[in-house]
Amino acid sequence: MLTTKYSFSGFSVDDIEAARVFYGETLGFTVKLNEMGILEITLPGGAVAIAYPKDDHAPATFTILNFEVDDIDRAVDELVAAGVTLERYEGMPQDERGVLRGKAAGMGPDIAWFLDPAGNVLSVLDS
């Protein structure tokens, strides 16, 4: 077993200021730009993720952060009100709002995906 005292997730972005605004102002998380120019994002529950600038950034083609919510419809409303556009994926039976109603279809949680300014995939899910 790996013995650690702390862990965090990290991902790249192409514009650290746009990431600061998105994660701090649009999503409302606590963010801090550290002395190395890396954005430290405190997520709900106290976990930390870092976003680091990368000149040749390529957006993740998978979901880098999942946010569990109590009410997916309320979360989607809050995201849309903040100017976030939900992603739609071909072949996924998403409703008119962009939510995959997984519970009703026996496919797991209700989930909706969206992108950060660097094109990384995020989700809200109601398990």
MOPAC internal coordinates of N, CA, C and O (Angstrom, degrees):
PM7 1SCF
backbone

  N    0.0000 0     0.00 0     0.00 0    0    0    0
  C    1.4500 1     0.00 0     0.00 0    1    0    0
  C    1.5213 1   109.10 1     0.00 0    2    1    0
  O    1.2310 1   121.05 1   -45.84 1    3    2    1
  N    1.2896 1   115.61 1   134.16 1    3    2    1
  C    1.4628 1   121.82 1   177.16 1    5    3    2
  C    1.5273 1   109.17 1   -74.25 1    6    5    3
  O    1.2310 1   120.70 1   -54.75 1    7    6    5
  N    1.3064 1   116.26 1   125.25 1    7    6    5
  C    1.4522 1   121.08 1   178.45 1    9    7    6
  C    1.5242 1   108.46 1   -97.25 1   10    9    7
  O    1.2310 1   120.79 1   -59.55 1   11   10    9
  N    1.3253 1   116.10 1   120.45 1   11   10    9
  C    1.4672 1   120.94 1  -179.95 1   13   11   10
  C    1.5141 1   109.44 1  -131.20 1   14   13   11
  O    1.2310 1   121.53 1   -17.45 1   15   14   13
  N    1.3177 1   114.68 1   162.55 1   15   14   13
  C    1.4611 1   118.16 1   174.84 1   17   15   14
  C    1.5235 1   111.78 1  -112.13 1   18   17   15
  O    1.2310 1   120.54 1   168.29 1   19   18   17
  N    1.3467 1   116.58 1   -11.71 1   19   18   17
  C    1.4575 1   120.59 1  -177.66 1   21   19   18
  C    1.5230 1   108.07 1  -163.69 1   22   21   19
  O    1.2310 1   120.08 1   -30.80 1   23   22   21
  N    1.3121 1   117.46 1   149.20 1   23   22   21
  C    1.4602 1   120.70 1   175.31 1   25   23   22
  C    1.5168 1   109.35 1  -144.20 1   26   25   23
  O    1.2310 1   121.11 1   -22.52 1   27   26   25
  N    1.3151 1   115.48 1   157.48 1   27   26   25
  C    1.4559 1   121.22 1   178.10 1   29   27   26
  C    1.5198 1   108.26 1  -157.84 1   30   29   27
  O    1.2310 1   121.33 1   -16.18 1   31   30   29
  N    1.2934 1   115.07 1   163.82 1   31   30   29
  C    1.4531 1   122.02 1   177.75 1   33   31   30
  C    1.5210 1   108.64 1  -105.43 1   34   33   31
  O    1.2310 1   120.12 1   -25.62 1   35   34   33
  N    1.3076 1   117.37 1   154.38 1   35   34   33
  C    1.4561 1   120.89 1   178.23 1   37   35   34
  C    1.5117 1   111.40 1  -141.53 1   38   37   35
  O    1.2310 1   121.35 1   -30.05 1   39   38   37
  N    1.3178 1   115.03 1   149.95 1   39   38   37
  C    1.4662 1   120.86 1   177.53 1   41   39   38
  C    1.5232 1   108.42 1  -153.19 1   42   41   39
  O    1.2310 1   120.87 1   -21.06 1   43   42   41
  N    1.3234 1   115.94 1   158.94 1   43   42   41
  C    1.4578 1   119.86 1  -177.68 1   45   43   42
  C    1.5248 1   111.38 1   -95.80 1   46   45   43
  O    1.2310 1   121.97 1   -23.21 1   47   46   45
  N    1.3339 1   113.84 1   156.79 1   47   46   45
  C    1.4627 1   122.96 1   174.78 1   49   47   46
  C    1.5267 1   107.76 1  -138.74 1   50   49   47
  O    1.2310 1   120.79 1   -19.51 1   51   50   49
  N    1.3173 1   116.09 1   160.49 1   51   50   49
  C    1.4555 1   119.38 1   178.62 1   53   51   50
  C    1.5277 1   113.40 1   -97.54 1   54   53   51
  O    1.2310 1   120.20 1   170.26 1   55   54   53
  N    1.3341 1   117.23 1    -9.74 1   55   54   53
  C    1.4668 1   121.57 1  -179.04 1   57   55   54
  C    1.5322 1   107.39 1  -146.66 1   58   57   55
  O    1.2310 1   120.77 1   -78.20 1   59   58   57
  N    1.3105 1   116.14 1   101.80 1   59   58   57
  C    1.4653 1   120.75 1  -174.91 1   61   59   58
  C    1.5325 1   111.87 1   -65.22 1   62   61   59
  O    1.2310 1   119.82 1   145.57 1   63   62   61
  N    1.3282 1   117.95 1   -34.43 1   63   62   61
  C    1.4672 1   120.09 1   179.27 1   65   63   62
  C    1.5255 1   110.74 1   -68.93 1   66   65   63
  O    1.2310 1   120.06 1   138.73 1   67   66   65
  N    1.3240 1   117.48 1   -41.27 1   67   66   65
  C    1.4671 1   120.18 1   177.07 1   69   67   66
  C    1.5269 1   109.92 1   -62.67 1   70   69   67
  O    1.2310 1   120.33 1   141.50 1   71   70   69
  N    1.3214 1   116.98 1   -38.50 1   71   70   69
  C    1.4719 1   120.89 1   177.20 1   73   71   70
  C    1.5208 1   110.26 1   -65.27 1   74   73   71
  O    1.2310 1   120.02 1   139.08 1   75   74   73
  N    1.3372 1   117.58 1   -40.92 1   75   74   73
  C    1.4644 1   121.05 1   179.13 1   77   75   74
  C    1.5290 1   110.53 1   -60.28 1   78   77   75
  O    1.2310 1   120.71 1   134.08 1   79   78   77
  N    1.3089 1   116.25 1   -45.92 1   79   78   77
  C    1.4653 1   120.48 1   179.79 1   81   79   78
  C    1.5263 1   110.25 1   -64.52 1   82   81   79
  O    1.2310 1   119.82 1   134.40 1   83   82   81
  N    1.3172 1   117.95 1   -45.60 1   83   82   81
  C    1.4614 1   121.47 1  -177.35 1   85   83   82
  C    1.5237 1   111.98 1   -63.37 1   86   85   83
  O    1.2310 1   120.64 1   125.84 1   87   86   85
  N    1.3232 1   116.39 1   -54.16 1   87   86   85
  C    1.4657 1   119.36 1  -176.74 1   89   87   86
  C    1.5286 1   111.99 1   -71.82 1   90   89   87
  O    1.2310 1   120.22 1   145.43 1   91   90   89
  N    1.3288 1   117.19 1   -34.57 1   91   90   89
  C    1.4540 1   120.57 1  -177.88 1   93   91   90
  C    1.5103 1   114.69 1   -84.63 1   94   93   91
  O    1.2310 1   120.36 1   133.90 1   95   94   93
  N    1.3259 1   116.93 1   -46.10 1   95   94   93
  C    1.4605 1   120.29 1  -175.35 1   97   95   94
  C    1.5239 1   112.91 1   -95.68 1   98   97   95
  O    1.2310 1   120.05 1   131.76 1   99   98   97
  N    1.3226 1   117.50 1   -48.24 1   99   98   97
  C    1.4685 1   119.93 1  -178.15 1  101   99   98
  C    1.5241 1   110.99 1   -68.94 1  102  101   99
  O    1.2310 1   120.06 1   130.57 1  103  102  101
  N    1.3491 1   117.50 1   -49.43 1  103  102  101
  C    1.4595 1   120.33 1  -178.58 1  105  103  102
  C    1.5250 1   113.00 1   -89.10 1  106  105  103
  O    1.2310 1   120.01 1   161.33 1  107  106  105
  N    1.3214 1   117.59 1   -18.67 1  107  106  105
  C    1.4590 1   120.97 1   174.91 1  109  107  106
  C    1.5190 1   115.78 1    81.36 1  110  109  107
  O    1.2310 1   119.85 1  -158.56 1  111  110  109
  N    1.3263 1   117.90 1    21.44 1  111  110  109
  C    1.4584 1   121.12 1   178.07 1  113  111  110
  C    1.5205 1   110.07 1   -86.53 1  114  113  111
  O    1.2310 1   120.47 1   -19.81 1  115  114  113
  N    1.3062 1   116.70 1   160.19 1  115  114  113
  C    1.4588 1   121.05 1   174.65 1  117  115  114
  C    1.5234 1   107.91 1   -78.97 1  118  117  115
  O    1.2310 1   120.68 1   -54.76 1  119  118  117
  N    1.3293 1   116.30 1   125.24 1  119  118  117
  C    1.4647 1   120.84 1   179.92 1  121  119  118
  C    1.5156 1   109.58 1  -128.50 1  122  121  119
  O    1.2310 1   121.56 1   -30.86 1  123  122  121
  N    1.3276 1   114.61 1   149.14 1  123  122  121
  C    1.4542 1   120.51 1   178.94 1  125  123  122
  C    1.5173 1   107.81 1  -144.70 1  126  125  123
  O    1.2310 1   120.87 1   -48.48 1  127  126  125
  N    1.3107 1   115.94 1   131.52 1  127  126  125
  C    1.4564 1   120.79 1   174.62 1  129  127  126
  C    1.5178 1   106.99 1   -87.83 1  130  129  127
  O    1.2310 1   120.26 1   -63.50 1  131  130  129
  N    1.3260 1   117.11 1   116.50 1  131  130  129
  C    1.4626 1   119.04 1  -176.59 1  133  131  130
  C    1.5252 1   111.70 1   -83.98 1  134  133  131
  O    1.2310 1   120.68 1    -1.66 1  135  134  133
  N    1.3194 1   116.31 1   178.34 1  135  134  133
  C    1.4652 1   122.26 1  -174.72 1  137  135  134
  C    1.5242 1   113.32 1   -64.60 1  138  137  135
  O    1.2310 1   119.73 1   163.40 1  139  138  137
  N    1.3274 1   118.12 1   -16.60 1  139  138  137
  C    1.4650 1   121.62 1   178.48 1  141  139  138
  C    1.5281 1   112.12 1   -95.44 1  142  141  139
  O    1.2310 1   120.19 1  -175.23 1  143  142  141
  N    1.3424 1   117.24 1     4.77 1  143  142  141
  C    1.4578 1   120.62 1  -179.65 1  145  143  142
  C    1.5163 1   113.24 1    79.31 1  146  145  143
  O    1.2310 1   120.89 1  -159.73 1  147  146  145
  N    1.3275 1   115.91 1    20.27 1  147  146  145
  C    1.4562 1   122.05 1   179.35 1  149  147  146
  C    1.5200 1   108.64 1  -103.64 1  150  149  147
  O    1.2310 1   120.83 1   -43.46 1  151  150  149
  N    1.3076 1   116.01 1   136.54 1  151  150  149
  C    1.4533 1   121.86 1  -179.80 1  153  151  150
  C    1.5215 1   109.52 1   -85.86 1  154  153  151
  O    1.2310 1   120.55 1   -58.09 1  155  154  153
  N    1.3170 1   116.56 1   121.91 1  155  154  153
  C    1.4654 1   122.15 1   176.23 1  157  155  154
  C    1.5244 1   107.27 1   -99.53 1  158  157  155
  O    1.2310 1   120.78 1   -60.26 1  159  158  157
  N    1.3246 1   116.11 1   119.74 1  159  158  157
  C    1.4572 1   122.75 1  -175.60 1  161  159  158
  C    1.5237 1   108.57 1  -111.70 1  162  161  159
  O    1.2310 1   120.54 1   -62.75 1  163  162  161
  N    1.3236 1   116.58 1   117.25 1  163  162  161
  C    1.4603 1   120.25 1   176.22 1  165  163  162
  C    1.5196 1   107.56 1   -89.14 1  166  165  163
  O    1.2310 1   121.39 1   -62.77 1  167  166  165
  N    1.3140 1   114.95 1   117.23 1  167  166  165
  C    1.4616 1   121.87 1  -175.89 1  169  167  166
  C    1.5305 1   110.22 1   -90.13 1  170  169  167
  O    1.2310 1   120.50 1   -17.30 1  171  170  169
  N    1.3250 1   116.66 1   162.70 1  171  170  169
  C    1.4608 1   119.13 1   175.50 1  173  171  170
  C    1.5273 1   109.91 1   -54.30 1  174  173  171
  O    1.2310 1   120.35 1   -42.58 1  175  174  173
  N    1.3163 1   116.94 1   137.42 1  175  174  173
  C    1.4518 1   121.60 1  -177.79 1  177  175  174
  C    1.5161 1   113.07 1    91.36 1  178  177  175
  O    1.2310 1   120.33 1   173.07 1  179  178  177
  N    1.3314 1   116.98 1    -6.93 1  179  178  177
  C    1.4542 1   120.99 1   175.31 1  181  179  178
  C    1.5147 1   116.68 1    96.34 1  182  181  179
  O    1.2310 1   119.52 1   172.29 1  183  182  181
  N    1.3212 1   118.51 1    -7.71 1  183  182  181
  C    1.4627 1   119.79 1   176.86 1  185  183  182
  C    1.5266 1   109.36 1   -65.22 1  186  185  183
  O    1.2310 1   121.00 1   -23.78 1  187  186  185
  N    1.3161 1   115.69 1   156.22 1  187  186  185
  C    1.4622 1   120.93 1  -179.97 1  189  187  186
  C    1.5208 1   109.37 1  -121.77 1  190  189  187
  O    1.2310 1   121.26 1   -40.36 1  191  190  189
  N    1.3128 1   115.20 1   139.64 1  191  190  189
  C    1.4686 1   122.16 1   170.56 1  193  191  190
  C    1.5160 1   106.31 1  -124.87 1  194  193  191
  O    1.2310 1   120.96 1   -29.95 1  195  194  193
  N    1.3177 1   115.77 1   150.05 1  195  194  193
  C    1.4529 1   119.11 1   175.37 1  197  195  194
  C    1.5277 1   109.20 1  -115.74 1  198  197  195
  O    1.2310 1   121.53 1   -35.19 1  199  198  197
  N    1.3148 1   114.68 1   144.81 1  199  198  197
  C    1.4578 1   121.71 1   172.99 1  201  199  198
  C    1.5167 1   105.97 1  -117.89 1  202  201  199
  O    1.2310 1   120.79 1   -56.13 1  203  202  201
  N    1.3179 1   116.09 1   123.87 1  203  202  201
  C    1.4574 1   120.42 1  -177.40 1  205  203  202
  C    1.5209 1   109.72 1  -117.94 1  206  205  203
  O    1.2310 1   120.67 1   -36.99 1  207  206  205
  N    1.3272 1   116.32 1   143.01 1  207  206  205
  C    1.4637 1   119.45 1   179.98 1  209  207  206
  C    1.5266 1   110.49 1   -71.94 1  210  209  207
  O    1.2310 1   121.43 1   -39.84 1  211  210  209
  N    1.3279 1   114.87 1   140.16 1  211  210  209
  C    1.4542 1   120.45 1   178.81 1  213  211  210
  C    1.5220 1   107.98 1  -143.22 1  214  213  211
  O    1.2310 1   120.48 1   -60.74 1  215  214  213
  N    1.3136 1   116.68 1   119.26 1  215  214  213
  C    1.4668 1   120.98 1  -176.24 1  217  215  214
  C    1.5220 1   112.90 1   -58.28 1  218  217  215
  O    1.2310 1   119.95 1   139.08 1  219  218  217
  N    1.3154 1   117.70 1   -40.92 1  219  218  217
  C    1.4648 1   120.77 1  -178.91 1  221  219  218
  C    1.5332 1   111.39 1  -101.18 1  222  221  219
  O    1.2310 1   121.07 1  -145.17 1  223  222  221
  N    1.3291 1   115.56 1    34.83 1  223  222  221
  C    1.4689 1   121.60 1  -179.59 1  225  223  222
  C    1.5289 1   111.01 1   -51.73 1  226  225  223
  O    1.2310 1   121.02 1   -43.53 1  227  226  225
  N    1.3018 1   115.65 1   136.47 1  227  226  225
  C    1.4646 1   123.03 1   169.77 1  229  227  226
  C    1.5239 1   105.93 1  -123.85 1  230  229  227
  O    1.2310 1   119.57 1   -53.57 1  231  230  229
  N    1.3229 1   118.42 1   126.43 1  231  230  229
  C    1.4659 1   120.36 1  -178.43 1  233  231  230
  C    1.5213 1   111.45 1   -57.02 1  234  233  231
  O    1.2310 1   121.25 1   -36.41 1  235  234  233
  N    1.3213 1   115.21 1   143.59 1  235  234  233
  C    1.4590 1   120.16 1   175.71 1  237  235  234
  C    1.5261 1   108.90 1   -64.47 1  238  237  235
  O    1.2310 1   120.49 1   -41.18 1  239  238  237
  N    1.2985 1   116.67 1   138.82 1  239  238  237
  C    1.4699 1   121.15 1   179.24 1  241  239  238
  C    1.5219 1   111.15 1   -94.97 1  242  241  239
  O    1.2310 1   120.94 1  -166.73 1  243  242  241
  N    1.3087 1   115.80 1    13.27 1  243  242  241
  C    1.4540 1   123.20 1  -179.74 1  245  243  242
  C    1.5223 1   107.58 1  -135.62 1  246  245  243
  O    1.2310 1   120.20 1   -11.95 1  247  246  245
  N    1.3059 1   117.22 1   168.05 1  247  246  245
  C    1.4621 1   121.13 1  -179.28 1  249  247  246
  C    1.5212 1   109.60 1   -75.65 1  250  249  247
  O    1.2310 1   120.75 1   -60.05 1  251  250  249
  N    1.3444 1   116.18 1   119.95 1  251  250  249
  C    1.4698 1   120.20 1  -177.85 1  253  251  250
  C    1.5182 1   112.36 1   -89.90 1  254  253  251
  O    1.2310 1   120.12 1   151.93 1  255  254  253
  N    1.3348 1   117.38 1   -28.07 1  255  254  253
  C    1.4636 1   121.44 1   179.01 1  257  255  254
  C    1.5202 1   108.86 1  -140.77 1  258  257  255
  O    1.2310 1   121.03 1   -45.98 1  259  258  257
  N    1.3177 1   115.63 1   134.02 1  259  258  257
  C    1.4605 1   122.54 1   176.08 1  261  259  258
  C    1.5233 1   107.58 1  -117.13 1  262  261  259
  O    1.2310 1   120.86 1   -46.43 1  263  262  261
  N    1.3128 1   115.96 1   133.57 1  263  262  261
  C    1.4561 1   121.10 1   179.90 1  265  263  262
  C    1.5235 1   108.81 1  -115.91 1  266  265  263
  O    1.2310 1   120.71 1   -68.06 1  267  266  265
  N    1.3281 1   116.24 1   111.94 1  267  266  265
  C    1.4547 1   120.22 1   178.22 1  269  267  266
  C    1.5239 1   108.60 1   -78.18 1  270  269  267
  O    1.2310 1   121.06 1   -48.58 1  271  270  269
  N    1.3256 1   115.58 1   131.42 1  271  270  269
  C    1.4639 1   121.92 1  -177.85 1  273  271  270
  C    1.5233 1   110.05 1  -124.93 1  274  273  271
  O    1.2310 1   120.67 1   -21.70 1  275  274  273
  N    1.3196 1   116.32 1   158.30 1  275  274  273
  C    1.4616 1   121.13 1   177.34 1  277  275  274
  C    1.5210 1   111.99 1   -77.27 1  278  277  275
  O    1.2310 1   120.43 1   148.97 1  279  278  277
  N    1.3306 1   116.78 1   -31.03 1  279  278  277
  C    1.4630 1   121.47 1  -175.34 1  281  279  278
  C    1.5225 1   108.00 1  -141.80 1  282  281  279
  O    1.2310 1   120.45 1   -75.35 1  283  282  281
  N    1.3240 1   116.74 1   104.65 1  283  282  281
  C    1.4630 1   119.91 1  -175.52 1  285  283  282
  C    1.5246 1   112.22 1   -65.04 1  286  285  283
  O    1.2310 1   119.94 1   145.61 1  287  286  285
  N    1.3177 1   117.72 1   -34.39 1  287  286  285
  C    1.4654 1   119.13 1   179.52 1  289  287  286
  C    1.5272 1   110.85 1   -65.05 1  290  289  287
  O    1.2310 1   120.45 1   138.28 1  291  290  289
  N    1.3206 1   116.74 1   -41.72 1  291  290  289
  C    1.4649 1   120.12 1   176.87 1  293  291  290
  C    1.5285 1   110.13 1   -64.45 1  294  293  291
  O    1.2310 1   120.15 1   137.55 1  295  294  293
  N    1.3255 1   117.32 1   -42.45 1  295  294  293
  C    1.4700 1   121.00 1   179.13 1  297  295  294
  C    1.5275 1   110.93 1   -61.71 1  298  297  295
  O    1.2310 1   120.48 1   136.50 1  299  298  297
  N    1.3252 1   116.69 1   -43.50 1  299  298  297
  C    1.4655 1   120.56 1   178.19 1  301  299  298
  C    1.5241 1   109.92 1   -63.00 1  302  301  299
  O    1.2310 1   119.92 1   136.43 1  303  302  301
  N    1.3286 1   117.75 1   -43.57 1  303  302  301
  C    1.4645 1   121.07 1   177.43 1  305  303  302
  C    1.5272 1   110.75 1   -58.48 1  306  305  303
  O    1.2310 1   120.36 1   136.03 1  307  306  305
  N    1.3295 1   116.91 1   -43.97 1  307  306  305
  C    1.4658 1   120.87 1   179.72 1  309  307  306
  C    1.5289 1   111.45 1   -64.27 1  310  309  307
  O    1.2310 1   120.31 1   138.11 1  311  310  309
  N    1.3203 1   117.01 1   -41.89 1  311  310  309
  C    1.4666 1   120.21 1   178.49 1  313  311  310
  C    1.5238 1   111.33 1   -63.56 1  314  313  311
  O    1.2310 1   120.63 1   132.36 1  315  314  313
  N    1.3245 1   116.41 1   -47.64 1  315  314  313
  C    1.4645 1   120.72 1  -179.74 1  317  315  314
  C    1.5283 1   110.33 1   -61.83 1  318  317  315
  O    1.2310 1   120.19 1   137.71 1  319  318  317
  N    1.3346 1   117.25 1   -42.29 1  319  318  317
  C    1.4687 1   120.83 1   178.72 1  321  319  318
  C    1.5257 1   111.42 1   -62.49 1  322  321  319
  O    1.2310 1   120.45 1   151.95 1  323  322  321
  N    1.3407 1   116.75 1   -28.05 1  323  322  321
  C    1.4622 1   121.27 1   178.80 1  325  323  322
  C    1.5258 1   112.02 1   -86.37 1  326  325  323
  O    1.2310 1   120.29 1  -176.97 1  327  326  325
  N    1.3407 1   117.04 1     3.03 1  327  326  325
  C    1.4596 1   120.70 1   176.98 1  329  327  326
  C    1.5145 1   115.35 1    91.45 1  330  329  327
  O    1.2310 1   120.32 1  -168.76 1  331  330  329
  N    1.3306 1   117.00 1    11.24 1  331  330  329
  C    1.4651 1   121.38 1   180.00 1  333  331  330
  C    1.5293 1   109.06 1   -86.25 1  334  333  331
  O    1.2310 1   120.99 1   -43.63 1  335  334  333
  N    1.3260 1   115.72 1   136.37 1  335  334  333
  C    1.4577 1   122.06 1   177.06 1  337  335  334
  C    1.5215 1   108.98 1  -100.89 1  338  337  335
  O    1.2310 1   120.65 1   -49.09 1  339  338  337
  N    1.3165 1   116.36 1   130.91 1  339  338  337
  C    1.4601 1   120.12 1   178.06 1  341  339  338
  C    1.5205 1   109.86 1   -79.37 1  342  341  339
  O    1.2310 1   121.16 1   -33.84 1  343  342  341
  N    1.3157 1   115.38 1   146.16 1  343  342  341
  C    1.4562 1   121.97 1   179.13 1  345  343  342
  C    1.5222 1   109.96 1   -85.61 1  346  345  343
  O    1.2310 1   121.45 1   -30.59 1  347  346  345
  N    1.3021 1   114.83 1   149.41 1  347  346  345
  C    1.4612 1   121.11 1   174.70 1  349  347  346
  C    1.5227 1   107.17 1  -124.17 1  350  349  347
  O    1.2310 1   121.16 1   -45.78 1  351  350  349
  N    1.3126 1   115.38 1   134.22 1  351  350  349
  C    1.4512 1   121.20 1  -176.97 1  353  351  350
  C    1.5213 1   110.07 1  -117.40 1  354  353  351
  O    1.2310 1   121.19 1   -51.52 1  355  354  353
  N    1.3196 1   115.33 1   128.48 1  355  354  353
  C    1.4575 1   121.30 1   179.77 1  357  355  354
  C    1.5292 1   109.93 1   -57.66 1  358  357  355
  O    1.2310 1   121.28 1   -44.27 1  359  358  357
  N    1.2959 1   115.16 1   135.73 1  359  358  357
  C    1.4568 1   120.76 1   179.08 1  361  359  358
  C    1.5180 1   114.09 1    87.51 1  362  361  359
  O    1.2310 1   120.28 1   171.99 1  363  362  361
  N    1.3197 1   117.07 1    -8.01 1  363  362  361
  C    1.4643 1   121.08 1   178.10 1  365  363  362
  C    1.5243 1   107.97 1   -96.78 1  366  365  363
  O    1.2310 1   120.06 1   -52.17 1  367  366  365
  N    1.3299 1   117.50 1   127.83 1  367  366  365
  C    1.4686 1   120.16 1  -178.17 1  369  367  366
  C    1.5321 1   112.06 1   -78.41 1  370  369  367
  O    1.2310 1   121.16 1  -113.40 1  371  370  369
  N    1.3290 1   115.39 1    66.60 1  371  370  369
  C    1.4667 1   120.29 1   179.23 1  373  371  370
  C    1.5250 1   109.40 1   -82.00 1  374  373  371
  O    1.2310 1   120.71 1   -31.41 1  375  374  373
  N    1.3288 1   116.26 1   148.59 1  375  374  373
  C    1.4577 1   120.01 1   178.68 1  377  375  374
  C    1.5235 1   110.19 1   -79.87 1  378  377  375
  O    1.2310 1   121.06 1     4.75 1  379  378  377
  N    1.3266 1   115.57 1  -175.25 1  379  378  377
  C    1.4667 1   120.81 1  -176.49 1  381  379  378
  C    1.5273 1   112.76 1   -62.39 1  382  381  379
  O    1.2310 1   120.01 1   159.73 1  383  382  381
  N    1.3144 1   117.59 1   -20.27 1  383  382  381
  C    1.4659 1   121.82 1   179.28 1  385  383  382
  C    1.5263 1   111.76 1   -89.79 1  386  385  383
  O    1.2310 1   120.38 1   167.90 1  387  386  385
  N    1.3391 1   116.89 1   -12.10 1  387  386  385
  C    1.4496 1   120.59 1  -177.94 1  389  387  386
  C    1.5151 1   113.48 1    98.95 1  390  389  387
  O    1.2310 1   120.28 1  -169.79 1  391  390  389
  N    1.3286 1   117.07 1    10.21 1  391  390  389
  C    1.4602 1   121.37 1  -178.26 1  393  391  390
  C    1.5286 1   109.47 1   -95.12 1  394  393  391
  O    1.2310 1   120.90 1   -50.39 1  395  394  393
  N    1.3094 1   115.89 1   129.61 1  395  394  393
  C    1.4582 1   121.07 1   170.68 1  397  395  394
  C    1.5258 1   106.18 1   -83.73 1  398  397  395
  O    1.2310 1   120.24 1   -66.63 1  399  398  397
  N    1.3162 1   117.14 1   113.37 1  399  398  397
  C    1.4661 1   122.20 1  -178.63 1  401  399  398
  C    1.5266 1   108.15 1   -84.83 1  402  401  399
  O    1.2310 1   121.33 1  -106.78 1  403  402  401
  N    1.3156 1   115.06 1    73.22 1  403  402  401
  C    1.4532 1   121.95 1  -174.74 1  405  403  402
  C    1.5105 1   114.29 1   -64.80 1  406  405  403
  O    1.2310 1   120.42 1   143.60 1  407  406  405
  N    1.3270 1   116.79 1   -36.40 1  407  406  405
  C    1.4742 1   119.74 1  -178.70 1  409  407  406
  C    1.5231 1   110.69 1   -59.67 1  410  409  407
  O    1.2310 1   120.63 1   130.85 1  411  410  409
  N    1.3172 1   116.41 1   -49.15 1  411  410  409
  C    1.4633 1   120.96 1  -177.07 1  413  411  410
  C    1.5245 1   111.33 1   -66.49 1  414  413  411
  O    1.2310 1   120.12 1   149.71 1  415  414  413
  N    1.3251 1   117.38 1   -30.29 1  415  414  413
  C    1.4614 1   121.55 1  -178.09 1  417  415  414
  C    1.5275 1   112.53 1   -92.23 1  418  417  415
  O    1.2310 1   120.39 1  -179.47 1  419  418  417
  N    1.3332 1   116.86 1     0.53 1  419  418  417
  C    1.4525 1   120.15 1  -178.07 1  421  419  418
  C    1.5172 1   112.61 1    68.78 1  422  421  419
  O    1.2310 1   120.76 1  -149.05 1  423  422  421
  N    1.3588 1   116.15 1    30.95 1  423  422  421
  C    1.4671 1   121.74 1  -175.32 1  425  423  422
  C    1.5272 1   112.45 1  -117.03 1  426  425  423
  O    1.2310 1   119.42 1  -154.21 1  427  426  425
  N    1.3097 1   118.70 1    25.79 1  427  426  425
  C    1.4567 1   119.89 1  -178.82 1  429  427  426
  C    1.5084 1   111.73 1    97.50 1  430  429  427
  O    1.2310 1   120.26 1    24.41 1  431  430  429
  N    1.3377 1   117.11 1  -155.59 1  431  430  429
  C    1.4627 1   119.91 1  -174.29 1  433  431  430
  C    1.5256 1   112.55 1   -75.23 1  434  433  431
  O    1.2310 1   121.13 1   -18.20 1  435  434  433
  N    1.3290 1   115.45 1   161.80 1  435  434  433
  C    1.4562 1   120.54 1   167.50 1  437  435  434
  C    1.5160 1   106.07 1   -70.90 1  438  437  435
  O    1.2310 1   120.13 1   -45.50 1  439  438  437
  N    1.3378 1   117.36 1   134.50 1  439  438  437
  C    1.4609 1   120.53 1  -173.12 1  441  439  438
  C    1.5226 1   110.61 1  -148.38 1  442  441  439
  O    1.2310 1   120.85 1   -32.44 1  443  442  441
  N    1.3212 1   115.99 1   147.56 1  443  442  441
  C    1.4580 1   122.60 1   174.74 1  445  443  442
  C    1.5258 1   107.69 1  -138.21 1  446  445  443
  O    1.2310 1   120.67 1   -38.50 1  447  446  445
  N    1.3117 1   116.33 1   141.50 1  447  446  445
  C    1.4617 1   121.84 1  -176.72 1  449  447  446
  C    1.5179 1   110.80 1  -111.97 1  450  449  447
  O    1.2310 1   121.44 1   -29.06 1  451  450  449
  N    1.3295 1   114.85 1   150.94 1  451  450  449
  C    1.4505 1   121.74 1   175.61 1  453  451  450
  C    1.5224 1   108.29 1  -151.45 1  454  453  451
  O    1.2310 1   120.43 1   -11.34 1  455  454  453
  N    1.3288 1   116.79 1   168.66 1  455  454  453
  C    1.4621 1   121.99 1  -176.38 1  457  455  454
  C    1.5128 1   111.24 1  -112.97 1  458  457  455
  O    1.2310 1   120.85 1   -31.07 1  459  458  457
  N    1.3305 1   115.98 1   148.93 1  459  458  457
  C    1.4590 1   119.60 1   168.82 1  461  459  458
  C    1.5370 1   107.13 1   -84.60 1  462  461  459
  O    1.2310 1   119.00 1    -5.26 1  463  462  461
  N    1.3288 1   119.52 1   174.74 1  463  462  461
  C    1.4617 1   120.36 1  -177.06 1  465  463  462
  C    1.5308 1   114.28 1   -60.70 1  466  465  463
  O    1.2310 1   120.16 1   158.52 1  467  466  465
  N    1.3323 1   117.30 1   -21.48 1  467  466  465
  C    1.4618 1   121.16 1   178.97 1  469  467  466
  C    1.5159 1   112.18 1   -88.10 1  470  469  467
  O    1.2310 1   120.14 1   179.46 1  471  470  469
  N    1.3379 1   117.34 1    -0.54 1  471  470  469
  C    1.4540 1   121.64 1   179.20 1  473  471  470
  C    1.5170 1   114.86 1    88.53 1  474  473  471
  O    1.2310 1   120.09 1  -174.52 1  475  474  473
  N    1.3357 1   117.43 1     5.48 1  475  474  473
  C    1.4624 1   121.04 1   176.52 1  477  475  474
  C    1.5282 1   109.81 1   -71.87 1  478  477  475
  O    1.2310 1   120.30 1   -36.63 1  479  478  477
  N    1.3216 1   117.03 1   143.37 1  479  478  477
  C    1.4614 1   122.46 1  -176.83 1  481  479  478
  C    1.5210 1   110.93 1   -87.40 1  482  481  479
  O    1.2310 1   121.04 1   -48.47 1  483  482  481
  N    1.3338 1   115.62 1   131.53 1  483  482  481
  C    1.4693 1   124.47 1   175.93 1  485  483  482
  C    1.5262 1   107.24 1  -125.42 1  486  485  483
  O    1.2310 1   120.54 1   -16.85 1  487  486  485
  N    1.3333 1   116.57 1   163.15 1  487  486  485
  C    1.4643 1   118.52 1   175.96 1  489  487  486
  C    1.5116 1   110.99 1  -144.46 1  490  489  487
  O    1.2310 1   121.87 1   -23.12 1  491  490  489
  N    1.3172 1   114.02 1   156.88 1  491  490  489
  C    1.4646 1   122.19 1   164.65 1  493  491  490
  C    1.5208 1   104.94 1  -114.71 1  494  493  491
  O    1.2310 1   121.15 1   -41.68 1  495  494  493
  N    1.3216 1   115.41 1   138.32 1  495  494  493
  C    1.4544 1   118.40 1   179.30 1  497  495  494
  C    1.5166 1   109.97 1  -141.16 1  498  497  495
  O    1.2310 1   122.04 1   -33.57 1  499  498  497
  N    1.3102 1   113.70 1   146.43 1  499  498  497
  C    1.4518 1   122.70 1  -177.92 1  501  499  498
  C    1.5156 1   107.10 1  -115.77 1  502  501  499
  O    1.2310 1   121.16 1   -82.47 1  503  502  501
  N    1.3292 1   115.38 1    97.53 1  503  502  501
  C    1.4554 1   117.85 1  -177.37 1  505  503  502
  C    1.4999 1   108.66 1   -90.30 1  506  505  503
  O    1.2310 1   120.10 1   180.00 1  507  506  505

